[in-house]
Amino acid sequence: MIDHAAEKISLNAFLADRRVPGYNATCPCGWTRQTAKHILLFCPDHNQHRRQLFELAGTRDYSKMMETARGAKAATYWLQQTNLLPQFSLGLED
């Protein structure tokens, strides 16, 4: 079961679903929907550091990642490193 609350983040699918001008749901990799789950687990454009994400989160399971503080923090930090969410950069500085 997908936790749709975890998908409410400013990626293309979310913005397109809300009819934000200039956005369509697709991911630049060609997948039909750019969602947090797609970016975190499957997007070939972000394969390079995914192993680090899984180590930091302590799991490869998306639901478990979103349900634990450790997993959510790791996912948030990792997503920020992709530069897909620049609006959140101030909140994650060391």
Secondary structure as the mmCIF struct_conf table of DSSP 4:
data_model
#
loop_
_struct_conf.conf_type_id
_struct_conf.id
_struct_conf.beg_label_comp_id
_struct_conf.beg_label_asym_id
_struct_conf.beg_label_seq_id
_struct_conf.end_label_comp_id
_struct_conf.end_label_asym_id
_struct_conf.end_label_seq_id
HELX_RH_3T_P HELX_RH_3T_P1 HIS A 4 GLU A 7
BEND BEND1 ILE A 9 LEU A 11
HELX_RH_AL_P HELX_RH_AL_P1 ASN A 12 ASP A 17
TURN_TY1_P TURN_TY1_P1 ARG A 18 ARG A 19
TURN_TY1_P TURN_TY1_P2 PRO A 21 GLY A 22
BEND BEND2 ALA A 25 ALA A 25
TURN_TY1_P TURN_TY1_P3 PRO A 28 CYS A 29
BEND BEND3 GLY A 30 GLY A 30
BEND BEND4 THR A 32 THR A 32
HELX_RH_AL_P HELX_RH_AL_P2 ALA A 36 LYS A 37
HELX_RH_PI_P HELX_RH_PI_P1 HIS A 38 PHE A 42
HELX_RH_3T_P HELX_RH_3T_P2 PRO A 44 HIS A 46
TURN_TY1_P TURN_TY1_P4 GLN A 48 HIS A 49
HELX_RH_AL_P HELX_RH_AL_P3 ARG A 50 ALA A 57
TURN_TY1_P TURN_TY1_P5 GLY A 58 GLY A 58
BEND BEND5 ARG A 60 ARG A 60
HELX_RH_AL_P HELX_RH_AL_P4 TYR A 62 GLU A 67
BEND BEND6 THR A 68 THR A 68
HELX_RH_AL_P HELX_RH_AL_P5 ALA A 69 GLN A 81
TURN_TY1_P TURN_TY1_P6 THR A 82 ASN A 83
BEND BEND7 LEU A 84 LEU A 84
HELX_RH_3T_P HELX_RH_3T_P3 PRO A 86 LEU A 92
#
